[in-house]
Amino acid sequence: MAEHTKWKTSVVQALSIIHTASAIQCDLYMAESTIPHAGLGIFSAIERNPGDSVGEGDVCIPILDAKNYHKEVWNPFHDYVWGGEIMGMKLEIESADKEAYCPGLDCAINCNLALINVAKSTPIYDGGGLYRHLNPGAGAISPYHNGTTRVTRKIPAGGELFKFYGDSWFTTRPIFDSLPISHDYPWAQDLLDAFFETVQHKDKAFKSAAYEELMVSIRSIWNSRTLNALPETFSEATIAVEHDLGMVFQPNATRSLEWLEENGKCVDHITPGQSTIEGAGHGGFAKRDLPKGTVITGSPLHHIPIKDRFMPMFKAFYSDPDADETLRSEVAGYQLLLNYCFGHSESTLLLCPYGAGVGYINHNQTRANVKVVWSQHHETAHDLAWLEKRPDEMFSTQSARLALDYVATRDITAGEELFLDYGDAWEEAWNKHSESWQPVSSSEKYLSARDWNNAMESLPIRTVKESFYDPYPQNIHLRCHIDLVDDEDDSEDESEDESEDESEDESEDDWASFTFDWGPSEYGYKCEISKRRKDAAGDYLYTVRVTTESIDRWDEDFEGSEFVDIDNVPREAIRFFDVPYTSDLFLEGTFRHSIGLPDQLMPQQWQNIGSFHPNKKLLEEGIQYVHVP
């Protein structure tokens, strides 16, 4: 009974916090989405134009091999992740089972296919100044950060932000079988333009009657995605022709600033930077002065009812594609995501926040200036009834039903770093880890592929023969830009008609007009250097052998694989990449521990460690059950 009273008191205290945020400048709000039943959305308080950035860059956390390790596990992140490949994580592991969870604006922005107005960029790879031979925290933070959001269509003040989820997000869900997808809106626009061109010489009354009759007739014949993209009324159709279809939907996707101040929560107070704590990597800083009691940001929470069934990673596992479950062996570590989620030693429940900027707030017990409380409002994100549920009763939904507010515990000045007390258990675990930490063998000699690319930019790359006597480290390998192979295929027919007597010098300009763009999600193909020579200007040109096997099969031997030989390849078309499983994320013994959920926020119903038992079927299958810190 005392425990029950304790968390209810915490809720009352949270509700009593004075909202000072409305008096503070705010450019972004989290509030109920304009899309029915879509939960929360993100709104701009200012007008934004194409090319503008929105908010601050999100941290992106790799979720690796989760389906292989735990194929039978209910996954709360299914609708909230990007493919790891497009977020720059392709070569973290061998398999295609890699996802990028980007808590912040990325997870909170909804999709309205008629009004896509922002796009997500690939995060920047930055280890935060941590090195495996110097820092106990190496591998404990995500190196993928500053995944920015940019405007692609003008957004009015009060407009909701919408990004493209991909058509498959809708076509794979029967509930959306009649919803227009991305190509339906251009087609509908073409139909409108054709209709108005046909009736251009008629009066307005005729046009209106003809349009209304046409819509009724067409929709009575069949239901299609494209026809559902057409405006309901003639006046809306006129707006679409004069502007575009998006302008028809914009009014319903815009809220007044007064409404946002009253019903929304500012999510624009945190900016990332290098932490003032040595070895902590990135940190979160106050974007402006924040008086005591300010709700710095709000964060819905993804819930994992049984954390032991999602976080462990194993040294060996067998996943039968025809079976419902996976056989595992010894635990090798835990998903990096664990470090970004709230947990408690008395509960199997894990709560992972996805509020803007929260992934950058570091721990400091003595300098803490932020605390978490249960959300003060937003019934769409925080359901008080869920504080009465047991963790095993939370499998009924994957959508967020709980939310935390991050509140300033004192006046905070602009530019000051934000700190949260992660709790005594976290502090003890970190102290134990840092005191016993020893760098892995030969870590002082370790250089990542990024280091090699910087150091070798103007130096010759070793040939296969040279590498036999002077090999590169085992943690890196060479890859050649995909345009080499694609262009080779495109020009194959043309080259058959050309003279075969062309000299080497005459073909030096084969790639001179190319710009080899190595974007964060460009991986090329595995290759090796057959020979090297200098051109007339003294620059190195290479003959490379490129494998054309799927780049997921990165470790295929060249012998027996499909490959192509390409001459006169410039240095900029060749880069070093890390070998899968060699980044700091996979260091043995790297720190993993959940953020402590304060005791006063912990309902008695969640304290299930003593009464929780693994599923009998799992025990019969020999599937190991493990404790997650």
Secondary structure as UniProt FT lines:
FT   HELIX           2..15
FT   HELIX           21..23
FT   STRAND          28..32
FT   TURN            36..37
FT   STRAND          40..44
FT   TURN            50..51
FT   STRAND          53..64
FT   HELIX           66..69
FT   TURN            71..72
FT   TURN            76..79
FT   STRAND          81..83
FT   HELIX           85..87
FT   TURN            90..91
FT   STRAND          98..101
FT   TURN            103..104
FT   HELIX           105..108
FT   TURN            113..114
FT   STRAND          118..120
FT   STRAND          124..125
FT   TURN            128..129
FT   TURN            132..134
FT   TURN            136..139
FT   STRAND          144..151
FT   TURN            157..158
FT   STRAND          159..160
FT   HELIX           168..171
FT   HELIX           174..176
FT   TURN            177..178
FT   TURN            182..183
FT   HELIX           184..198
FT   TURN            199..201
FT   HELIX           204..221
FT   HELIX           225..228
FT   HELIX           234..242
FT   HELIX           245..249
FT   HELIX           251..253
FT   HELIX           257..263
FT   STRAND          265..266
FT   STRAND          270..274
FT   TURN            278..279
FT   STRAND          282..286
FT   TURN            292..293
FT   STRAND          295..304
FT   HELIX           307..309
FT   STRAND          312..314
FT   STRAND          317..319
FT   TURN            321..322
FT   STRAND          326..328
FT   STRAND          331..334
FT   HELIX           336..340
FT   STRAND          342..343
FT   TURN            345..346
FT   STRAND          350..353
FT   TURN            356..357
FT   HELIX           358..360
FT   STRAND          362..363
FT   TURN            365..367
FT   STRAND          370..374
FT   TURN            379..381
FT   HELIX           384..388
FT   HELIX           391..396
FT   STRAND          402..408
FT   TURN            414..415
FT   STRAND          419..420
FT   HELIX           424..436
FT   TURN            441..442
FT   HELIX           443..445
FT   HELIX           449..455
FT   TURN            456..458
FT   HELIX           464..469
FT   TURN            474..475
FT   STRAND          476..480
FT   HELIX           482..490
FT   HELIX           492..496
FT   TURN            500..501
FT   HELIX           505..511
FT   TURN            512..513
FT   TURN            520..521
FT   STRAND          525..534
FT   TURN            536..537
FT   STRAND          540..547
FT   TURN            551..552
FT   TURN            554..555
FT   TURN            559..560
FT   STRAND          563..570
FT   HELIX           571..573
FT   STRAND          574..578
FT   TURN            580..581
FT   HELIX           584..586
FT   TURN            588..589
FT   STRAND          595..596
FT   HELIX           599..601
FT   HELIX           604..606
FT   TURN            609..611
FT   HELIX           616..620
FT   TURN            621..622
//
